[in-house]
């Protein structure tokens, strides 16, 4: 057998061998999420308002007027470890990537 025909077989055998999983630390994940967050801050912003029924809105607004602490419902969007919580029924600005996720999910 020639050297040329042996080289691809050796390469193929190396590729088939199981590889050690890469260990990822919490610090590395935090660093990655922070980097994504910085990139998202630079993106064009879109104003969105996620659906909230009139009945639910009225209940929440009445509770707020009565001085109660109210947790408005929200949607969560995660992009490479960076999390957005977007309140329903309120006008909010979101980065382009978050807008695309919401649009692709038919939420807006």
C-alpha positions in Angstrom: 0.0 0.0 0.0 1.3 3.5 -0.8 1.8 6.2 1.8 -1.0 8.2 0.2 -3.6 5.5 0.8 -2.5 5.0 4.4 -2.8 8.6 5.4 -6.6 9.0 4.9 -7.2 5.7 6.8 -5.1 6.9 9.7 -7.0 10.2 9.7 -10.3 8.4 9.5 -9.4 6.2 12.5 -8.4 9.3 14.6 -11.7 11.0 13.8 -13.7 7.9 14.9 -12.0 7.7 18.3 -14.1 9.2 21.1 -12.8 12.6 22.3 -12.7 13.9 25.8 -15.5 16.3 26.5 -14.5 19.9 26.9 -14.9 21.1 30.5 -16.6 24.4 30.8 -16.5 26.4 34.0 -19.1 28.7 35.4 -16.7 31.6 35.0 -16.3 30.8 31.3 -20.1 30.7 30.8 -20.5 34.0 32.7 -17.8 35.6 30.5 -19.6 34.3 27.3 -22.9 35.6 28.5 -21.4 39.0 29.4 -19.9 39.2 25.9 -23.2 38.4 24.3 -24.9 41.0 26.4 -22.4 43.6 25.2 -23.1 42.7 21.6 -26.9 42.8 22.1 -26.6 46.3 23.7 -25.0 47.6 20.4 -27.8 46.2 18.2 -30.7 48.2 16.7 -33.7 48.4 19.1 -37.3 47.5 18.3 -40.3 48.6 20.2 -42.6 45.6 21.0 -45.7 45.0 23.0 -46.5 41.4 23.8 -50.2 40.4 24.0 -52.0 40.5 27.3 -55.7 40.1 27.5 -57.8 43.1 28.5 -59.2 41.2 31.5 -55.7 40.4 32.8 -54.5 44.0 32.2 -57.5 45.4 34.1 -56.8 43.1 37.1 -53.1 44.0 37.2 -53.8 47.7 36.9 -56.5 47.6 39.6 -54.1 45.8 41.9 -51.4 48.4 41.2 -53.8 51.3 41.9 -54.8 49.6 45.2 -51.1 49.7 46.2 -50.4 46.0 45.8 -47.1 44.7 44.5 -47.8 43.2 41.1 -45.8 40.9 39.0 -46.7 41.4 35.3 -46.5 38.2 33.2 -43.5 38.0 30.9 -41.9 36.0 28.2 -38.3 34.8 28.6 -35.8 34.8 25.7 -32.4 33.3 26.1 -29.6 34.1 23.6 -26.3 32.2 24.2 -26.7 32.4 28.0 -28.0 36.0 28.1 -31.6 36.1 29.4 -34.3 38.7 28.6 -37.6 38.9 30.5 -40.1 40.9 28.4 -43.2 42.1 30.2 -46.5 41.4 28.5 -48.9 44.3 27.9 -46.2 47.0 28.1 -44.2 48.8 25.5 -40.6 47.7 25.7 -37.5 48.0 23.5 -35.6 44.9 22.7 -32.4 44.3 20.6 -32.7 43.0 17.0 -31.8 39.4 17.9 -34.5 39.3 20.6 -37.0 40.8 18.2 -36.1 38.0 15.7 -36.6 35.3 18.3 -40.0 36.7 19.3 -41.0 37.0 15.6 -39.9 33.5 14.6 -41.8 32.1 17.6 -44.9 34.0 16.4 -45.2 35.9 19.7 -45.2 39.3 17.9 
